[in-house]
Amino acid sequence: MSSSTAMHRELQRELETKATDLSKLQKDIAKNHQVRKKYTIQLGENELVLKELDLLNEDANVYKLIGPVLVKQDLAEANANVRKRIDYMSAELKRLDATLQDLEEKQNSKKEAILKLQQRIQSLQAGKAKA
């Protein structure tokens, strides 16, 4: 009977460890969603800026806000900078998507492991009740 109790305690500890791991994964997933949201918003803003820049004539004046000062900038340079930012943000979103997929797969496997452990604990308890 005592070996059954020790086994039950061990399973409980293992369950707590897996639950803690699952909680950490869920926090990482939430953080990923926050960062992804930020990049998505910035990407949309930069795409709007690019559309506006494309509407301008080549001799139009373009200014960039640097700190509290507006600095005149060449249209081609501004266009190139915005495109670089869009490329960077798109690459980051792809990376975040891949990370998210990996985290979700890990989360699902942890949930399955927890479910199996809970079933083992329940069957152990049911075995004790019969004895």
C-alpha positions as CSV (number, residue, x, y, z in Angstrom):
1,M,0.0,0.0,0.0
2,S,2.9,2.4,0.8
3,S,4.5,1.8,-2.6
4,S,1.2,2.8,-4.2
5,T,1.1,6.0,-2.1
6,A,4.8,6.8,-3.1
7,M,3.9,6.2,-6.7
8,H,0.9,8.5,-6.4
9,R,3.1,11.3,-4.9
10,E,5.6,10.8,-7.7
11,L,2.9,11.1,-10.3
12,Q,1.6,14.2,-8.5
13,R,5.0,15.8,-8.6
14,E,5.4,15.0,-12.3
15,L,2.0,16.5,-12.9
16,E,2.9,19.7,-11.1
17,T,6.1,20.0,-13.1
18,K,4.3,19.5,-16.4
19,A,1.7,22.0,-15.4
20,T,4.4,24.5,-14.6
21,D,6.0,23.9,-18.0
22,L,2.6,24.3,-19.7
23,S,2.1,27.6,-17.9
24,K,5.5,28.8,-19.1
25,L,4.6,27.8,-22.7
26,Q,1.3,29.6,-22.5
27,K,3.1,32.8,-21.3
28,D,5.6,32.5,-24.2
29,I,2.7,32.1,-26.6
30,A,1.0,35.2,-25.2
31,K,4.2,37.2,-25.5
32,N,4.6,36.0,-29.1
33,H,1.1,37.2,-29.8
34,Q,1.9,40.7,-28.3
35,V,5.1,41.1,-30.3
36,R,3.3,39.8,-33.5
37,K,0.5,42.3,-33.0
38,K,3.1,45.2,-32.7
39,Y,4.8,44.1,-35.9
40,T,1.5,43.7,-37.7
41,I,0.5,47.2,-36.8
42,Q,3.9,48.7,-37.7
43,L,3.8,46.8,-41.0
44,G,0.4,48.2,-41.9
45,E,1.6,51.7,-41.0
46,N,4.7,51.4,-43.2
47,E,2.7,50.0,-46.1
48,L,0.5,53.1,-45.9
49,V,3.6,55.3,-45.9
50,L,4.9,53.5,-48.9
51,K,1.6,54.0,-50.8
52,E,1.7,57.7,-49.9
53,L,5.4,58.0,-51.1
54,D,4.4,56.3,-54.3
55,L,1.9,59.0,-55.0
56,L,4.5,61.8,-54.7
57,N,6.3,63.5,-57.7
58,E,10.0,63.0,-57.8
59,D,10.6,66.6,-56.9
60,A,8.3,66.6,-53.8
61,N,9.8,67.5,-50.5
62,V,9.9,64.6,-48.0
63,Y,10.7,65.1,-44.3
64,K,11.6,62.6,-41.7
65,L,10.9,63.2,-38.0
66,I,14.2,62.7,-36.0
67,G,13.6,63.4,-32.4
68,P,11.8,66.8,-32.2
69,V,13.1,67.9,-35.7
70,L,11.9,67.4,-39.2
71,V,14.8,66.7,-41.5
72,K,14.5,66.9,-45.3
73,Q,15.1,63.6,-47.0
74,D,15.5,62.4,-50.5
75,L,12.4,60.7,-51.9
76,A,14.3,57.7,-53.2
77,E,16.1,57.3,-49.8
78,A,12.8,57.6,-47.9
79,N,11.3,55.0,-50.3
80,A,14.2,52.6,-49.8
81,N,14.1,53.0,-46.0
82,V,10.4,52.2,-45.8
83,R,10.8,49.2,-48.1
84,K,13.7,47.9,-45.9
85,R,11.5,48.3,-42.8
86,I,8.7,46.4,-44.5
87,D,11.0,43.6,-45.5
88,Y,12.4,43.4,-42.0
89,M,8.9,43.3,-40.4
90,S,7.7,40.7,-42.8
91,A,10.7,38.5,-42.0
92,E,10.1,39.0,-38.3
93,L,6.4,38.1,-38.7
94,K,7.4,34.9,-40.5
95,R,9.9,34.0,-37.8
96,L,7.3,34.7,-35.1
97,D,4.8,32.5,-36.9
98,A,7.3,29.6,-37.0
99,T,8.1,30.1,-33.3
100,L,4.4,30.2,-32.5
101,Q,3.7,27.0,-34.4
102,D,6.6,25.3,-32.5
103,L,5.3,26.6,-29.1
104,E,1.7,25.5,-29.9
105,E,3.0,22.0,-30.8
106,K,4.9,21.8,-27.5
107,Q,1.8,23.1,-25.7
108,N,-0.3,20.4,-27.2
109,S,2.2,17.6,-26.3
110,K,2.3,18.9,-22.7
111,K,-1.5,18.9,-22.5
112,E,-1.5,15.3,-23.8
113,A,1.1,14.3,-21.3
114,I,-0.8,16.0,-18.5
115,L,-4.0,14.2,-19.5
116,K,-2.3,10.8,-19.5
117,L,-0.8,11.5,-16.1
118,Q,-4.2,12.5,-14.7
119,Q,-5.7,9.3,-16.1
120,R,-2.9,7.3,-14.5
121,I,-3.5,9.1,-11.1
122,Q,-7.3,8.4,-11.4
123,S,-6.8,4.8,-12.2
124,L,-4.4,4.5,-9.3
125,Q,-7.0,6.1,-7.0
126,A,-9.7,3.8,-8.4
127,G,-7.4,0.8,-7.7
128,K,-7.0,2.0,-4.1
129,A,-10.8,2.4,-3.7
130,K,-11.3,-1.2,-4.7
131,A,-8.7,-2.5,-2.3
